[in-house]
C-alpha cells in the first residue's frame, strides 16, 4: 500500500469504512426487523389461542388461508378434537403435550408441518382440560428478511463504489494545491528570477508546507548567490597576481644561468601559472553565465571558415601527438554566433579530444531544420558510462582525466556558451560532442555586457 498513490489509498479507506458502516447498520436493521416480525407472529398466535379459548371452537382461530396457519383443540391424550387450517394431525411431541397439559407455561416451537408453507411457529396453551394449539407460517417473515438482506448485499457495494469515487474526487481536490506546488518546484532554479512556490488561500498544513519550502529556497538561493559572487570575485582578483607572477618567472627564466634543473623548474612554474590563469578565467566565465552577464554578440559566421581556424590553431599540437584534424562543412553554411565565444567552446572541445581522445579528430558542421550543428568527434570511446550523465557539470572528470590534468570545466563552459546563444550542448555517440545553435539570430540569446577576451579550453 505504501506504493499506491495517496488519492487511491484515501478512496480505498473511505470505501472500506463505508462497507463496515453499512454492514453494521444492515445487521442492526436485520436483527431489529426480525425481532419485530417475531413479536407480530407471537401476538397473532396469542390472539388466536385466546379466541379459541373464549369460544371453545377451533374455527374462531382461523388463519384465513389454510396454508398460512392453523388452530386445534387437543385432548390431554393427544387426540385432536377440533381443527381448522392446514395441519391435519397432531403437531405437538409427547414432551410438548405433557408440558402443555401440566399448564406450567406456554409451549413454543418452530418446525416444518405438513399442510403449512415453510417453517411454522407453534404456540400451545392449556385451557381447562384441553390444550389449544395455534400455528402460523413464517414464510412471509423469512421472505421479508431475505429481501432486506439481498437489498443490503446489492446496495452496499454500489454505495461503497460511489463513496470511493467521491472520496477520490475529494482527495484530488484537497491535493490540488500540492500538485501546483510540485509543478512549480519542477521549474525552480537557483539561477534567474526567484519565483516562490504557489500557496493555497486556506491557512492549513499545505500552506505551512509551502511557506517552509519557500523559506528553504530563499536560503538556498542566498547561499548559491554568495558562493557565485565569491567565485567571480576570487577568479577576478586572481588574474592580476597570477599574471605578475608569470611575468616575474619569465624574466627570471631569461636571466637564469645555464642550470638545466633551475630552468626546468622555472618552466614548470610558468606552465602552472598558465593553468591557474586559465582556471580563474574559466571560473569567471561560468560565474558570469550563471547570473546572465555572459555577453554574446551574434553575427553571421561561415561555419567552414570557423572550423578551418580551429584546425589551423591546433594543427601543431595535433602533429606533435601524431593526430589528424579534419573539417567537414558546407562552404555556404552560416551560423549566427559570437565568434570569440564560439571559438572558445570549440577550442575546449578540440583540446579535450587532443588530451583524452584517440585517432583523427573530425570537426563537422551541418544544417538541421532551423539550427546548425557543430560537432567535434575523435576515434576514442568517449567519456565512461558513469560520467556521461554529468559530463557537462562543473568539475566533472573521469579517473583517467585526473591523471592528465584539467579542472573539469571545459564541457561546462561549452554548455554555458551554447545556452547563452539560445542553443544546446549534448553528447553524441562515442566521443562526439555536439553544439546546436540557431542558424538565424535568436532573440533569447544574451547580447549585452562587456565581452571577456578568453581563448583556450580547460578539460
KOLNUDO-380096 format. One record per residue (C-alpha): chain; x, y, z; residue number from 1. Coordinates in steps of 0.05 Angstrom, whole numbers, plus 32768, in hexadecimal, padded with zeros to 4 digits. Layout:
N
   chain     xx     yy     zz     n
       A      X      Y      Z   NUM
...
//
This chain:
459
   chain     xx     yy     zz     n
       A   8000   8000   8000     1
       A   803B   802F   800B     2
       A   8046   8031   7FBF     3
       A   7FFD   8041   7FB0     4
       A   7FED   808B   7FA3     5
       A   7FCF   80B1   7FDE     6
       A   7F8E   80BF   7FB8     7
       A   7F83   8075   7FAB     8
       A   7F94   8063   7FF3     9
       A   7F63   8097   800E    10
       A   7F2D   807E   7FDE    11
       A   7F39   8036   7FF3    12
       A   7F38   8048   803D    13
       A   7EF7   806F   8034    14
       A   7ED8   8034   800F    15
       A   7EEE   8002   8045    16
       A   7ED2   8030   807B    17
       A   7E91   8037   8055    18
       A   7E8B   7FEB   804E    19
       A   7E96   7FE2   8099    20
       A   7E63   8017   80A9    21
       A   7E30   7FF9   8079    22
       A   7E3E   7FB3   8094    23
       A   7E32   7FCA   80DB    24
       A   7DF4   7FF1   80C9    25
       A   7DD9   7FB8   809F    26
       A   7DE3   7F85   80D7    27
       A   7DC1   7FB3   8108    28
       A   7D85   7FBE   80DA    29
       A   7D81   7F74   80CA    30
       A   7D81   7F5E   8112    31
       A   7D50   7F95   8126    32
       A   7D1F   7F84   80EE    33
       A   7D25   7F39   80FD    34
       A   7D14   7F47   8146    35
       A   7CD9   7F73   8133    36
       A   7CBE   7F3F   8102    37
       A   7CC5   7F08   8137    38
       A   7C9F   7F34   8168    39
       A   7C68   7F3C   8134    40
       A   7C63   7EF1   8128    41
       A   7C61   7EE4   8173    42
       A   7C2A   7F18   817C    43
       A   7C01   7EF8   8145    44
       A   7C09   7EB2   8164    45
       A   7BF6   7ECB   81A9    46
       A   7BB8   7EEE   818D    47
       A   7BA5   7EAF   8168    48
       A   7BAD   7E83   81A7    49
       A   7B85   7EB5   81D0    50
       A   7B4C   7EB5   819C    51
       A   7B48   7E69   819B    52
       A   7B4A   7E66   81E8    53
       A   7B12   7E99   81ED    54
       A   7AE4   7E78   81BA    55
       A   7AF8   7E30   81C5    56
       A   7AFA   7E26   817A    57
       A   7B37   7E1E   814E    58
       A   7B15   7E45   8116    59
       A   7B1E   7E85   8140    60
       A   7B69   7E7F   8134    61
       A   7B64   7E7B   80E8    62
       A   7BA1   7E97   80C3    63
       A   7B7A   7EA6   8084    64
       A   7BA7   7E7F   8054    65
       A   7BB0   7E37   806A    66
       A   7BF8   7E37   8054    67
       A   7C09   7E74   807F    68
       A   7BF6   7E56   80C3    69
       A   7BC8   7E2B   80EC    70
       A   7BA5   7E23   812F    71
       A   7B95   7DE3   8155    72
       A   7B73   7DCD   8194    73
       A   7B99   7D90   81AF    74
       A   7B85   7D61   81E6    75
       A   7BB4   7D4F   821E    76
       A   7BC2   7D0C   81FD    77
       A   7BD9   7D2E   81BD    78
       A   7B9A   7D24   8193    79
       A   7B85   7D5F   8168    80
       A   7B3C   7D70   8179    81
       A   7B35   7DAB   814B    82
       A   7B62   7DCC   8117    83
       A   7B64   7E02   80E2    84
       A   7B99   7E14   80B0    85
       A   7BCE   7DEA   808C    86
       A   7BE8   7DBB   80C3    87
       A   7BC2   7D79   80BE    88
       A   7BDE   7D54   80FB    89
       A   7BFE   7D62   813E    90
       A   7C39   7D90   813C    91
       A   7C53   7D8A   8184    92
       A   7C86   7D58   819B    93
       A   7C78   7D2E   81D9    94
       A   7CA6   7D5A   8203    95
       A   7C85   7D9A   81E9    96
       A   7C3F   7D7E   81F6    97
       A   7C53   7D69   823C    98
       A   7C6D   7DAE   824B    99
       A   7C2F   7DCF   822F   100
       A   7C00   7DA1   8257   101
       A   7C28   7DB1   8296   102
       A   7C17   7DFA   8288   103
       A   7C59   7E13   82A4   104
       A   7C67   7E41   8268   105
       A   7C58   7E4E   8220   106
       A   7C79   7E1E   81F0   107
       A   7C9B   7E3D   81B4   108
       A   7CBE   7E19   817B   109
       A   7CD2   7E22   8132   110
       A   7CD1   7DE8   8100   111
       A   7CBB   7DD1   80BC   112
       A   7C72   7DBB   80BD   113
       A   7C4D   7D97   8085   114
       A   7C17   7DC3   8066   115
       A   7C38   7E06   807A   116
       A   7C68   7E2C   804D   117
       A   7CB0   7E33   8067   118
       A   7CC4   7E30   80AF   119
       A   7C8D   7E38   80E2   120
       A   7C8D   7E58   8126   121
       A   7C61   7E31   8157   122
       A   7C41   7E49   8198   123
       A   7C1E   7E19   81C8   124
       A   7BF8   7E2E   8207   125
       A   7BCB   7E07   8238   126
       A   7B83   7E1B   823C   127
       A   7B5C   7DF2   826F   128
       A   7B68   7DA8   8261   129
       A   7B7B   7DB5   8219   130
       A   7BB7   7DD3   81F5   131
       A   7BAE   7E09   81C0   132
       A   7BE3   7E07   818A   133
       A   7BED   7E3F   8156   134
       A   7C20   7E44   8120   135
       A   7C36   7E7A   80EE   136
       A   7C61   7E72   80B0   137
       A   7CA3   7E99   80B2   138
       A   7CA9   7E9B   8066   139
       A   7C96   7EE4   805F   140
       A   7CC5   7EF7   8098   141
       A   7CFF   7ED1   8079   142
       A   7CF2   7EEF   8034   143
       A   7CF2   7F35   8052   144
       A   7D34   7F2A   8076   145
       A   7D52   7F0A   8037   146
       A   7D3D   7F46   800D   147
       A   7D5C   7F75   8040   148
       A   7D9D   7F4D   8040   149
       A   7D9E   7F4C   7FF4   150
       A   7D93   7F97   7FF1   151
       A   7DCE   7FA3   8020   152
       A   7DF9   7F71   7FFB   153
       A   7DEC   7F95   7FB9   154
       A   7DE9   7FDC   7FD1   155
       A   7E25   7FDB   7FFF   156
       A   7E5A   7FCF   7FC9   157
       A   7E39   8002   7F9B   158
       A   7E39   8035   7FD3   159
       A   7E81   8024   7FE4   160
       A   7E97   802F   7F9C   161
       A   7E72   8071   7F98   162
       A   7E90   8088   7FDA   163
       A   7ED5   8071   7FC2   164
       A   7ECE   809B   7F83   165
       A   7EB6   80D6   7FAD   166
       A   7EF1   80CC   7FDC   167
       A   7F21   80C9   7FA1   168
       A   7F05   810A   7F87   169
       A   7F09   812C   7FCA   170
       A   7F50   8113   7FD4   171
       A   7F63   812C   7F8F   172
       A   7F45   8170   7F9F   173
       A   7F68   8172   7FE2   174
       A   7FAB   8160   7FC3   175
       A   7FA5   8190   7F89   176
       A   7FCE   81C6   7FAD   177
       A   8004   8192   7FB8   178
       A   8004   8182   7F6E   179
       A   800B   81CC   7F5D   180
       A   8046   81D1   7F8D   181
       A   8065   8193   7F6E   182
       A   805E   81AE   7F27   183
       A   807D   81F0   7F3A   184
       A   80B4   81CD   7F60   185
       A   80C7   81A9   7F20   186
       A   80D6   81ED   7F01   187
       A   80FB   820A   7F3D   188
       A   8143   821D   7F2F   189
       A   8175   823F   7F5C   190
       A   8187   8269   7F20   191
       A   815C   829F   7F00   192
       A   8120   82C1   7F1E   193
       A   810A   82A5   7F61   194
       A   80C1   828F   7F5D   195
       A   80A2   8274   7F9D   196
       A   8078   8235   7F9F   197
       A   802D   8243   7F9A   198
       A   8009   8242   7FDD   199
       A   7FBF   822F   7FE7   200
       A   7F90   8263   8004   201
       A   7F7D   8237   803F   202
       A   7FAC   823C   807A   203
       A   7FB4   81F1   8082   204
       A   7FEC   81BE   8085   205
       A   7FF9   81C3   803A   206
       A   8002   820E   803E   207
       A   8032   8206   8078   208
       A   8059   81D2   804F   209
       A   805D   8202   8014   210
       A   8074   823B   8041   211
       A   80AA   820E   805F   212
       A   80C2   81F9   8019   213
       A   80C3   8242   8001   214
       A   80ED   8255   803E   215
       A   811C   821B   802F   216
       A   8122   8230   7FE5   217
       A   8132   8277   7FFB   218
       A   816A   825D   8028   219
       A   8185   8231   7FEF   220
       A   8183   826C   7FBE   221
       A   81A7   8298   7FEF   222
       A   81DD   8264   7FFA   223
       A   81E4   8258   7FAF   224
       A   81E9   82A2   7FA1   225
       A   821F   82AC   7FD6   226
       A   8247   8272   7FBB   227
       A   8241   828A   7F73   228
       A   8256   82D1   7F86   229
       A   8290   82B4   7FAC   230
       A   82A6   828B   7F70   231
       A   829F   82C7   7F41   232
       A   82C4   82F5   7F71   233
       A   82FB   82C2   7F80   234
       A   8306   82B1   7F36   235
       A   8307   82FB   7F24   236
       A   8339   830C   7F5B   237
       A   8366   82D1   7F4B   238
       A   8373   82E7   7F03   239
       A   839F   8322   7F15   240
       A   83CE   8300   7F48   241
       A   83D3   82C2   7F1C   242
       A   83E7   82EE   7EE0   243
       A   841A   8312   7F0B   244
       A   8438   82D0   7F24   245
       A   843B   82B6   7EDC   246
       A   845F   82F5   7EC5   247
       A   8492   82F0   7EFD   248
       A   849D   82A7   7EEF   249
       A   84A8   82B4   7EA5   250
       A   84D9   82EB   7EB6   251
       A   84FE   82BD   7EE5   252
       A   8500   8287   7EB0   253
       A   8520   82B7   7E7E   254
       A   8555   82CB   7EB1   255
       A   855E   8286   7ECF   256
       A   85A3   8266   7EC8   257
       A   85AC   8229   7E9D   258
       A   8594   81FC   7ED4   259
       A   8565   81C8   7EB5   260
       A   8543   81B7   7EF7   261
       A   8535   8200   7F07   262
       A   851B   820F   7EC1   263
       A   84F0   81D1   7EC2   264
       A   84D2   81E7   7F06   265
       A   84C5   822D   7EEC   266
       A   84A4   8211   7EAD   267
       A   8478   81E4   7ED6   268
       A   8464   821E   7F02   269
       A   8452   8248   7EC5   270
       A   8427   8210   7EAA   271
       A   8403   820B   7EED   272
       A   83F7   8256   7EEB   273
       A   83D7   824E   7EA7   274
       A   83AC   8216   7EC1   275
       A   8397   823F   7EFE   276
       A   8388   827C   7ED3   277
       A   835D   8251   7EA5   278
       A   8339   8233   7EE0   279
       A   832A   8278   7EFD   280
       A   8311   828F   7EB9   281
       A   82E5   8251   7EB1   282
       A   82C7   825C   7EF6   283
       A   82B8   82A4   7EE5   284
       A   8295   828F   7EA4   285
       A   826A   825C   7EC9   286
       A   8259   828E   7F01   287
       A   8244   82C3   7ECE   288
       A   821C   8291   7EA6   289
       A   81F7   827D   7EE6   290
       A   81DE   82C4   7EF4   291
       A   81CF   82D4   7EAB   292
       A   820A   8302   7EA0   293
       A   822F   82D7   7E6D   294
       A   822F   8304   7E31   295
       A   8225   82E8   7DEB   296
       A   821E   8313   7DAD   297
       A   8203   82E5   7D76   298
       A   8218   82F3   7D2F   299
       A   8218   82CA   7CEF   300
       A   8254   829C   7CED   301
       A   826A   826B   7CB8   302
       A   826A   8227   7CD8   303
       A   82A0   820C   7CAA   304
       A   82CE   8247   7CB7   305
       A   82C4   8242   7D02   306
       A   82D5   81F9   7D04   307
       A   8310   8205   7CD6   308
       A   832C   8237   7D08   309
       A   8325   8202   7D3E   310
       A   834C   81D1   7D14   311
       A   8383   8204   7D08   312
       A   8386   8217   7D51   313
       A   838F   81D0   7D6A   314
       A   83B5   81B2   7D2F   315
       A   83F9   81B8   7D51   316
       A   83E2   8193   7D90   317
       A   83C0   815F   7D65   318
       A   8400   8151   7D3D   319
       A   8428   814B   7D7D   320
       A   83F8   8114   7D94   321
       A   83F4   80F2   7D51   322
       A   83AB   8105   7D4A   323
       A   8384   811F   7D0E   324
       A   8351   8158   7D0D   325
       A   831A   8154   7CD9   326
       A   82E3   8186   7CC7   327
       A   82A1   8172   7CA7   328
       A   8275   81AF   7C9A   329
       A   824D   81CD   7C61   330
       A   8271   820C   7C49   331
       A   822F   8232   7C46   332
       A   8216   8220   7C8C   333
       A   820D   825B   7CBB   334
       A   8204   825C   7D06   335
       A   81EF   8299   7D2F   336
       A   821D   829B   7D6B   337
       A   8251   82C3   7D91   338
       A   8292   82B1   7D6F   339
       A   82BD   82B8   7DAD   340
       A   828F   828E   7DD9   341
       A   8282   8259   7DA5   342
       A   82CC   8253   7D98   343
       A   82D7   824A   7DE3   344
       A   82A3   8212   7DE5   345
       A   82BF   81EE   7DA8   346
       A   8306   81F7   7DC3   347
       A   82F1   81D5   7E03   348
       A   82D5   819A   7DDC   349
       A   8312   8192   7DB0   350
       A   833F   8199   7DEC   351
       A   8318   8162   7E0F   352
       A   831D   8136   7DD2   353
       A   8369   8140   7DCF   354
       A   8371   8132   7E1A   355
       A   8343   80F7   7E23   356
       A   8330   80DE   7DDD   357
       A   8350   80B0   7DAA   358
       A   835A   80B1   7D5F   359
       A   8343   80E6   7D2E   360
       A   8319   8121   7D47   361
       A   82DF   8135   7D1A   362
       A   82BE   817A   7D1E   363
       A   827A   8177   7CFD   364
       A   8245   81AC   7CED   365
       A   8200   819A   7CD2   366
       A   81BD   81BC   7CC9   367
       A   8181   819D   7CEE   368
       A   813D   81C1   7CE9   369
       A   8147   8206   7D06   370
       A   8188   81F5   7D29   371
       A   81D1   81E9   7D18   372
       A   81F4   81AF   7D3A   373
       A   823F   81B4   7D48   374
       A   825E   8173   7D5D   375
       A   82A3   815F   7D75   376
       A   82B2   8115   7D76   377
       A   82EE   80E7   7D77   378
       A   82F8   809C   7D71   379
       A   82FB   808F   7DBC   380
       A   82C6   8070   7DE8   381
       A   82B1   80B2   7E08   382
       A   829E   80BE   7E50   383
       A   8293   8080   7E7B   384
       A   824A   806C   7E84   385
       A   8248   8083   7ECD   386
       A   8261   80C9   7EB9   387
       A   8232   80D5   7E7E   388
       A   81F4   80EB   7EA6   389
       A   821D   8122   7EC9   390
       A   8250   8131   7E93   391
       A   823A   817A   7E8D   392
       A   823C   8187   7ED8   393
       A   8274   81B1   7EF5   394
       A   82B2   818B   7F0C   395
       A   8297   814A   7EEF   396
       A   82D3   811F   7EDD   397
       A   82E1   80D5   7ED3   398
       A   8319   80B1   7EF7   399
       A   8345   80B3   7EB9   400
       A   833B   80FE   7EB1   401
       A   8352   810A   7EF8   402
       A   8396   80EE   7EE7   403
       A   839C   8118   7EA8   404
       A   838D   815C   7EC6   405
       A   8352   818A   7EBA   406
       A   831D   81A4   7EEA   407
       A   82DF   8186   7ECB   408
       A   82C3   81CA   7EB4   409
       A   82CA   81C3   7E69   410
       A   8286   81A4   7E59   411
       A   8263   81CF   7E8D   412
       A   827D   820D   7E68   413
       A   8267   81EF   7E26   414
       A   8220   81E7   7E40   415
       A   821F   822D   7E5F   416
       A   8234   824C   7E1C   417
       A   8201   8223   7DF5   418
       A   81C9   8236   7E24   419
       A   81DE   8280   7E21   420
       A   81D2   827B   7DD6   421
       A   818E   825B   7DE0   422
       A   81A9   8217   7DCD   423
       A   81BB   81D5   7DEE   424
       A   81F7   81A8   7DF8   425
       A   81F2   815C   7DFC   426
       A   821B   811D   7DF7   427
       A   8215   80F4   7DB7   428
       A   822A   80AD   7DA8   429
       A   826E   8099   7DC2   430
       A   829A   80D6   7DCD   431
       A   8270   8107   7DA5   432
       A   825B   8148   7DC5   433
       A   8226   8170   7DA0   434
       A   8215   81BA   7DA3   435
       A   81D0   81CD   7D87   436
       A   81CC   8217   7D78   437
       A   8197   8240   7D53   438
       A   81A6   824C   7D0A   439
       A   8186   8291   7D10   440
       A   8188   82C4   7D48   441
       A   8165   82AB   7D86   442
       A   8144   82E2   7DB2   443
       A   814E   82B5   7DEF   444
       A   819A   82BA   7DEA   445
       A   81BC   82EC   7E18   446
       A   81DC   8326   7DF3   447
       A   81F1   8357   7E29   448
       A   8228   8365   7E5A   449
       A   8273   8367   7E4F   450
       A   8293   8331   7E25   451
       A   82C6   8307   7E49   452
       A   8303   82F9   7E1D   453
       A   8312   82B1   7E2C   454
       A   832F   827A   7E01   455
       A   8342   8233   7E0C   456
       A   831E   81FC   7E30   457
       A   8324   81D6   7E71   458
       A   8310   818E   7E78   459
//
